């Protein structure tokens, strides 16, 4: 995310461009500010980390993620972005929130300030885990590299988040399932409206981010990486997404959104039912059927148990009746004999 307001924990950050390469790190110790512990500095080509010495292993972990992701990011971006990125590892929750006043963490564990080519991550001593750090780091790195490459031009939110989202993760079954519901019920957020995603409730914001990722996926599928490169390049030159769209795809932004909506309906709408995505619908239905079958079996089992209980009671009564009848017969026969 950017440093503007994002109420939810989900998705965004920005980093600024970065070039990976060999790690020729230098570890320095510099005096910390105020009462803070000493701060270490680790540099590598295109990146500078600041952190407390105890977080050095996490720094190496993050650096590894950046080295692995950067070539793909650079290739998809298609523009050079050679600025050095500053990654700060916040040692405490408070330090995380106050390092950049006003910054709102994305996934609760990191944020980026593209204009400063800054990424702030929580120390695993705060989060308790390294899990999710790959997605987080790549997402923020994507933001910073994109902003760096476009040199301060205003980037539409859907494109900014969409690029970061698309680069940071694979989309799973349930991500697509929620999109199917939105497409079928006509509840997609328009690309233009995604600009104010920060004011959305969380479920709507999540949908907006998924749509953004799919808008970038759509560009890559329809126009290829070259198309995305051209779009970024034209956006950098003109500062206008409409002109960039016209230049790269030959359609206005309105036409682009119309085509994208058709793509969404084709891949996630009713027509999808006949296609390869049948499992999206069948799987939940199968789950429901299994649940109904289980409930039915349980109902029958209970009915059987109740019947058995009743039968046992009946049997007991009939035994008692038999006994009473036989007893009466015995008493009567004795009376007769007397
Ligand atoms: Zn983001």
Boltz pocket constraint, residues with backbone or C-beta under 6 A from the ligand:
constraints:
  - pocket:
      binder: B
      contacts: [[A, 1], [A, 2], [A, 11], [A, 12], [A, 13], [A, 14], [A, 106], [A, 139], [A, 143], [A, 160], [A, 161], [A, 164]]
      max_distance: 6.0
